């Protein structure tokens, strides 16, 4: 081995040794930073991440696809039915105050105002069952005005709609 080879090997050994020391220093710095970082305390973080990463839709094809679509629709309907509005109350006044008052107090879109006997008389003459059906399914009046199904809140159940309609009719008698 000549002198130039010895110099190269000596310098190369210094370079490798320096890189080894740098590696150890970087590992120690990383460990120090990691220990100083606060741990995640929210137990729902994994669920939120999984929800964000979940696919937004799905592709359905053939009979298997139809079955999957029907199962998804049934699950959505069951989920919506389990979320009853206003804590499930059947107090007509409470439902009116939370939902119906926006249209039936000001007469928005031709809605008959609460307590207006002249406006409610022809509707009451049709019968309570008809009024409940119109409130539940929605109604397009002959004058072009529109009552949305369940007053625009699909979380209302049948009993709640009936209680609200009965209370409103009671105010017009």
ChimeraX commands (.cxc) that place a marker at each C-alpha (Angstrom):
marker #1 position 0.00,0.00,0.00 radius 0.5
marker #1 position 1.46,3.31,-1.03 radius 0.5
marker #1 position 1.12,6.66,0.74 radius 0.5
marker #1 position -1.80,7.94,-1.35 radius 0.5
marker #1 position -3.79,4.78,-0.59 radius 0.5
marker #1 position -3.07,5.15,3.14 radius 0.5
marker #1 position -4.21,8.79,3.05 radius 0.5
marker #1 position -7.42,7.80,1.21 radius 0.5
marker #1 position -8.21,4.99,3.68 radius 0.5
marker #1 position -7.42,7.29,6.64 radius 0.5
marker #1 position -9.71,10.07,5.29 radius 0.5
marker #1 position -12.42,7.56,4.34 radius 0.5
marker #1 position -12.33,6.10,7.88 radius 0.5
marker #1 position -12.69,9.60,9.34 radius 0.5
marker #1 position -15.67,10.25,7.03 radius 0.5
marker #1 position -17.38,7.00,8.01 radius 0.5
marker #1 position -16.68,7.66,11.70 radius 0.5
marker #1 position -18.09,11.21,11.41 radius 0.5
marker #1 position -21.23,9.92,9.69 radius 0.5
marker #1 position -21.66,7.33,12.45 radius 0.5
marker #1 position -21.39,10.02,15.15 radius 0.5
marker #1 position -23.86,12.23,13.22 radius 0.5
marker #1 position -26.31,9.31,13.02 radius 0.5
marker #1 position -26.11,8.71,16.78 radius 0.5
marker #1 position -26.61,12.45,17.48 radius 0.5
marker #1 position -29.67,12.61,15.18 radius 0.5
marker #1 position -31.20,9.53,16.82 radius 0.5
marker #1 position -30.73,11.06,20.29 radius 0.5
marker #1 position -32.26,14.37,19.16 radius 0.5
marker #1 position -35.25,12.52,17.66 radius 0.5
marker #1 position -35.79,10.56,20.88 radius 0.5
marker #1 position -35.65,13.76,22.91 radius 0.5
marker #1 position -38.22,15.45,20.67 radius 0.5
marker #1 position -40.51,12.40,20.70 radius 0.5
marker #1 position -40.48,12.18,24.49 radius 0.5
marker #1 position -41.33,15.88,24.79 radius 0.5
marker #1 position -44.37,15.67,22.49 radius 0.5
marker #1 position -47.67,15.28,24.36 radius 0.5
marker #1 position -49.54,12.05,23.78 radius 0.5
marker #1 position -52.94,12.11,22.09 radius 0.5
marker #1 position -55.66,12.28,24.74 radius 0.5
marker #1 position -58.83,12.19,22.63 radius 0.5
marker #1 position -60.18,8.61,22.57 radius 0.5
marker #1 position -62.30,9.34,19.48 radius 0.5
marker #1 position -59.42,10.36,17.23 radius 0.5
marker #1 position -59.15,6.90,15.64 radius 0.5
marker #1 position -62.88,6.85,14.86 radius 0.5
marker #1 position -62.71,10.32,13.27 radius 0.5
marker #1 position -59.71,9.35,11.16 radius 0.5
marker #1 position -61.47,6.17,10.02 radius 0.5
marker #1 position -64.59,8.20,9.16 radius 0.5
marker #1 position -62.55,10.69,7.11 radius 0.5
marker #1 position -60.81,7.87,5.25 radius 0.5
marker #1 position -63.99,5.90,4.56 radius 0.5
marker #1 position -65.12,5.90,0.94 radius 0.5
marker #1 position -67.76,8.48,0.05 radius 0.5
marker #1 position -69.76,6.10,-2.10 radius 0.5
marker #1 position -69.81,2.69,-3.65 radius 0.5
marker #1 position -70.37,1.06,-6.99 radius 0.5
marker #1 position -73.16,-1.49,-7.23 radius 0.5
marker #1 position -73.71,-3.82,-10.16 radius 0.5
marker #1 position -76.10,-6.67,-10.92 radius 0.5
marker #1 position -78.25,-8.52,-8.40 radius 0.5
marker #1 position -75.56,-8.33,-5.73 radius 0.5
marker #1 position -75.42,-4.58,-6.22 radius 0.5
marker #1 position -79.18,-4.22,-5.95 radius 0.5
marker #1 position -79.15,-6.23,-2.73 radius 0.5
marker #1 position -76.33,-4.09,-1.34 radius 0.5
marker #1 position -78.15,-0.89,-2.32 radius 0.5
marker #1 position -81.35,-2.11,-0.66 radius 0.5
marker #1 position -79.46,-3.08,2.49 radius 0.5
marker #1 position -77.81,0.36,2.58 radius 0.5
marker #1 position -81.18,2.08,2.09 radius 0.5
marker #1 position -82.77,-0.04,4.84 radius 0.5
marker #1 position -79.91,0.77,7.22 radius 0.5
marker #1 position -80.24,4.49,6.46 radius 0.5
marker #1 position -83.99,4.39,7.02 radius 0.5
marker #1 position -83.54,2.52,10.30 radius 0.5
marker #1 position -80.92,5.02,11.43 radius 0.5
marker #1 position -83.15,7.97,10.54 radius 0.5
marker #1 position -86.11,6.40,12.34 radius 0.5
marker #1 position -84.07,5.95,15.51 radius 0.5
marker #1 position -83.25,9.66,15.62 radius 0.5
marker #1 position -86.59,11.10,16.67 radius 0.5
marker #1 position -86.91,14.87,16.76 radius 0.5
marker #1 position -87.24,16.91,19.94 radius 0.5
marker #1 position -86.47,14.01,22.24 radius 0.5
marker #1 position -89.56,12.12,21.06 radius 0.5
marker #1 position -91.99,14.55,22.69 radius 0.5
marker #1 position -95.60,14.35,21.59 radius 0.5
marker #1 position -96.51,17.74,23.00 radius 0.5
marker #1 position -98.03,19.59,20.03 radius 0.5
marker #1 position -97.13,23.03,21.37 radius 0.5
marker #1 position -93.46,22.08,21.80 radius 0.5
marker #1 position -93.28,20.75,18.25 radius 0.5
marker #1 position -95.08,23.84,16.93 radius 0.5
marker #1 position -92.71,26.16,18.81 radius 0.5
marker #1 position -89.64,24.34,17.48 radius 0.5
marker #1 position -90.70,23.75,13.88 radius 0.5
marker #1 position -94.08,24.96,12.68 radius 0.5
marker #1 position -93.92,28.47,14.08 radius 0.5
marker #1 position -91.57,29.70,11.36 radius 0.5
marker #1 position -94.27,29.39,8.67 radius 0.5
marker #1 position -97.57,29.33,10.58 radius 0.5
marker #1 position -96.90,32.45,12.65 radius 0.5
marker #1 position -95.96,34.73,9.76 radius 0.5
marker #1 position -97.99,33.04,7.02 radius 0.5
marker #1 position -94.92,32.17,4.95 radius 0.5
marker #1 position -95.72,30.70,1.50 radius 0.5
marker #1 position -99.44,30.95,2.14 radius 0.5
marker #1 position -99.39,28.89,5.34 radius 0.5
marker #1 position -102.51,29.59,7.40 radius 0.5
marker #1 position -101.60,31.52,10.52 radius 0.5
marker #1 position -102.07,29.98,13.93 radius 0.5
marker #1 position -105.48,30.83,15.31 radius 0.5
marker #1 position -106.83,32.29,12.04 radius 0.5
marker #1 position -110.26,30.65,12.10 radius 0.5
marker #1 position -111.23,31.83,8.60 radius 0.5
marker #1 position -108.10,30.35,7.03 radius 0.5
marker #1 position -108.33,27.09,8.95 radius 0.5
marker #1 position -112.10,26.46,8.59 radius 0.5
marker #1 position -112.00,24.95,5.06 radius 0.5
marker #1 position -109.00,22.83,6.00 radius 0.5
marker #1 position -110.61,21.60,9.21 radius 0.5
marker #1 position -113.73,20.75,7.19 radius 0.5
marker #1 position -111.65,18.23,5.22 radius 0.5
marker #1 position -111.10,16.29,8.42 radius 0.5
marker #1 position -108.25,15.79,10.85 radius 0.5
marker #1 position -107.02,12.67,9.03 radius 0.5
marker #1 position -106.61,14.65,5.80 radius 0.5
marker #1 position -104.71,17.40,7.60 radius 0.5
marker #1 position -102.42,14.84,9.22 radius 0.5
marker #1 position -101.85,13.17,5.84 radius 0.5
marker #1 position -100.97,16.53,4.25 radius 0.5
marker #1 position -98.61,17.36,7.10 radius 0.5
marker #1 position -96.96,13.94,6.95 radius 0.5
marker #1 position -96.64,13.49,3.17 radius 0.5
marker #1 position -96.44,17.12,2.12 radius 0.5
marker #1 position -99.04,19.01,0.14 radius 0.5
marker #1 position -99.20,21.15,-3.00 radius 0.5
marker #1 position -102.23,23.37,-2.65 radius 0.5
marker #1 position -104.42,24.53,-5.55 radius 0.5
marker #1 position -103.11,28.05,-4.99 radius 0.5
marker #1 position -99.54,26.89,-5.74 radius 0.5
marker #1 position -98.33,26.96,-2.16 radius 0.5
marker #1 position -96.42,24.03,-0.70 radius 0.5
marker #1 position -96.35,22.30,2.69 radius 0.5
marker #1 position -93.15,20.22,2.99 radius 0.5
marker #1 position -93.43,16.66,4.34 radius 0.5
marker #1 position -93.29,16.66,8.16 radius 0.5
marker #1 position -92.82,20.42,8.10 radius 0.5
marker #1 position -89.36,19.94,6.63 radius 0.5
marker #1 position -88.09,17.79,9.52 radius 0.5
marker #1 position -87.91,14.11,8.47 radius 0.5
marker #1 position -86.94,13.12,12.02 radius 0.5
marker #1 position -90.53,13.67,13.20 radius 0.5
marker #1 position -92.43,10.45,13.73 radius 0.5
marker #1 position -96.12,9.92,12.96 radius 0.5
marker #1 position -97.27,10.53,16.52 radius 0.5
marker #1 position -95.41,13.84,16.67 radius 0.5
marker #1 position -96.95,15.05,13.40 radius 0.5
marker #1 position -100.40,14.06,14.64 radius 0.5
marker #1 position -99.85,15.84,17.97 radius 0.5
marker #1 position -98.69,19.03,16.27 radius 0.5
marker #1 position -101.59,19.06,13.79 radius 0.5
marker #1 position -104.11,18.35,16.55 radius 0.5
marker #1 position -102.72,21.19,18.66 radius 0.5
marker #1 position -102.74,23.64,15.74 radius 0.5
marker #1 position -106.33,22.71,14.85 radius 0.5
marker #1 position -107.31,23.13,18.49 radius 0.5
marker #1 position -106.03,26.72,18.36 radius 0.5
marker #1 position -108.25,27.48,15.36 radius 0.5
marker #1 position -111.53,26.18,16.82 radius 0.5
marker link #1:1,2 radius 0.2
marker link #1:2,3 radius 0.2
marker link #1:3,4 radius 0.2
marker link #1:4,5 radius 0.2
marker link #1:5,6 radius 0.2
marker link #1:6,7 radius 0.2
marker link #1:7,8 radius 0.2
marker link #1:8,9 radius 0.2
marker link #1:9,10 radius 0.2
marker link #1:10,11 radius 0.2
marker link #1:11,12 radius 0.2
marker link #1:12,13 radius 0.2
marker link #1:13,14 radius 0.2
marker link #1:14,15 radius 0.2
marker link #1:15,16 radius 0.2
marker link #1:16,17 radius 0.2
marker link #1:17,18 radius 0.2
marker link #1:18,19 radius 0.2
marker link #1:19,20 radius 0.2
marker link #1:20,21 radius 0.2
marker link #1:21,22 radius 0.2
marker link #1:22,23 radius 0.2
marker link #1:23,24 radius 0.2
marker link #1:24,25 radius 0.2
marker link #1:25,26 radius 0.2
marker link #1:26,27 radius 0.2
marker link #1:27,28 radius 0.2
marker link #1:28,29 radius 0.2
marker link #1:29,30 radius 0.2
marker link #1:30,31 radius 0.2
marker link #1:31,32 radius 0.2
marker link #1:32,33 radius 0.2
marker link #1:33,34 radius 0.2
marker link #1:34,35 radius 0.2
marker link #1:35,36 radius 0.2
marker link #1:36,37 radius 0.2
marker link #1:37,38 radius 0.2
marker link #1:38,39 radius 0.2
marker link #1:39,40 radius 0.2
marker link #1:40,41 radius 0.2
marker link #1:41,42 radius 0.2
marker link #1:42,43 radius 0.2
marker link #1:43,44 radius 0.2
marker link #1:44,45 radius 0.2
marker link #1:45,46 radius 0.2
marker link #1:46,47 radius 0.2
marker link #1:47,48 radius 0.2
marker link #1:48,49 radius 0.2
marker link #1:49,50 radius 0.2
marker link #1:50,51 radius 0.2
marker link #1:51,52 radius 0.2
marker link #1:52,53 radius 0.2
marker link #1:53,54 radius 0.2
marker link #1:54,55 radius 0.2
marker link #1:55,56 radius 0.2
marker link #1:56,57 radius 0.2
marker link #1:57,58 radius 0.2
marker link #1:58,59 radius 0.2
marker link #1:59,60 radius 0.2
marker link #1:60,61 radius 0.2
marker link #1:61,62 radius 0.2
marker link #1:62,63 radius 0.2
marker link #1:63,64 radius 0.2
marker link #1:64,65 radius 0.2
marker link #1:65,66 radius 0.2
marker link #1:66,67 radius 0.2
marker link #1:67,68 radius 0.2
marker link #1:68,69 radius 0.2
marker link #1:69,70 radius 0.2
marker link #1:70,71 radius 0.2
marker link #1:71,72 radius 0.2
marker link #1:72,73 radius 0.2
marker link #1:73,74 radius 0.2
marker link #1:74,75 radius 0.2
marker link #1:75,76 radius 0.2
marker link #1:76,77 radius 0.2
marker link #1:77,78 radius 0.2
marker link #1:78,79 radius 0.2
marker link #1:79,80 radius 0.2
marker link #1:80,81 radius 0.2
marker link #1:81,82 radius 0.2
marker link #1:82,83 radius 0.2
marker link #1:83,84 radius 0.2
marker link #1:84,85 radius 0.2
marker link #1:85,86 radius 0.2
marker link #1:86,87 radius 0.2
marker link #1:87,88 radius 0.2
marker link #1:88,89 radius 0.2
marker link #1:89,90 radius 0.2
marker link #1:90,91 radius 0.2
marker link #1:91,92 radius 0.2
marker link #1:92,93 radius 0.2
marker link #1:93,94 radius 0.2
marker link #1:94,95 radius 0.2
marker link #1:95,96 radius 0.2
marker link #1:96,97 radius 0.2
marker link #1:97,98 radius 0.2
marker link #1:98,99 radius 0.2
marker link #1:99,100 radius 0.2
marker link #1:100,101 radius 0.2
marker link #1:101,102 radius 0.2
marker link #1:102,103 radius 0.2
marker link #1:103,104 radius 0.2
marker link #1:104,105 radius 0.2
marker link #1:105,106 radius 0.2
marker link #1:106,107 radius 0.2
marker link #1:107,108 radius 0.2
marker link #1:108,109 radius 0.2
marker link #1:109,110 radius 0.2
marker link #1:110,111 radius 0.2
marker link #1:111,112 radius 0.2
marker link #1:112,113 radius 0.2
marker link #1:113,114 radius 0.2
marker link #1:114,115 radius 0.2
marker link #1:115,116 radius 0.2
marker link #1:116,117 radius 0.2
marker link #1:117,118 radius 0.2
marker link #1:118,119 radius 0.2
marker link #1:119,120 radius 0.2
marker link #1:120,121 radius 0.2
marker link #1:121,122 radius 0.2
marker link #1:122,123 radius 0.2
marker link #1:123,124 radius 0.2
marker link #1:124,125 radius 0.2
marker link #1:125,126 radius 0.2
marker link #1:126,127 radius 0.2
marker link #1:127,128 radius 0.2
marker link #1:128,129 radius 0.2
marker link #1:129,130 radius 0.2
marker link #1:130,131 radius 0.2
marker link #1:131,132 radius 0.2
marker link #1:132,133 radius 0.2
marker link #1:133,134 radius 0.2
marker link #1:134,135 radius 0.2
marker link #1:135,136 radius 0.2
marker link #1:136,137 radius 0.2
marker link #1:137,138 radius 0.2
marker link #1:138,139 radius 0.2
marker link #1:139,140 radius 0.2
marker link #1:140,141 radius 0.2
marker link #1:141,142 radius 0.2
marker link #1:142,143 radius 0.2
marker link #1:143,144 radius 0.2
marker link #1:144,145 radius 0.2
marker link #1:145,146 radius 0.2
marker link #1:146,147 radius 0.2
marker link #1:147,148 radius 0.2
marker link #1:148,149 radius 0.2
marker link #1:149,150 radius 0.2
marker link #1:150,151 radius 0.2
marker link #1:151,152 radius 0.2
marker link #1:152,153 radius 0.2
marker link #1:153,154 radius 0.2
marker link #1:154,155 radius 0.2
marker link #1:155,156 radius 0.2
marker link #1:156,157 radius 0.2
marker link #1:157,158 radius 0.2
marker link #1:158,159 radius 0.2
marker link #1:159,160 radius 0.2
marker link #1:160,161 radius 0.2
marker link #1:161,162 radius 0.2
marker link #1:162,163 radius 0.2
marker link #1:163,164 radius 0.2
marker link #1:164,165 radius 0.2
marker link #1:165,166 radius 0.2
marker link #1:166,167 radius 0.2
marker link #1:167,168 radius 0.2
marker link #1:168,169 radius 0.2
marker link #1:169,170 radius 0.2
marker link #1:170,171 radius 0.2
marker link #1:171,172 radius 0.2
marker link #1:172,173 radius 0.2
view
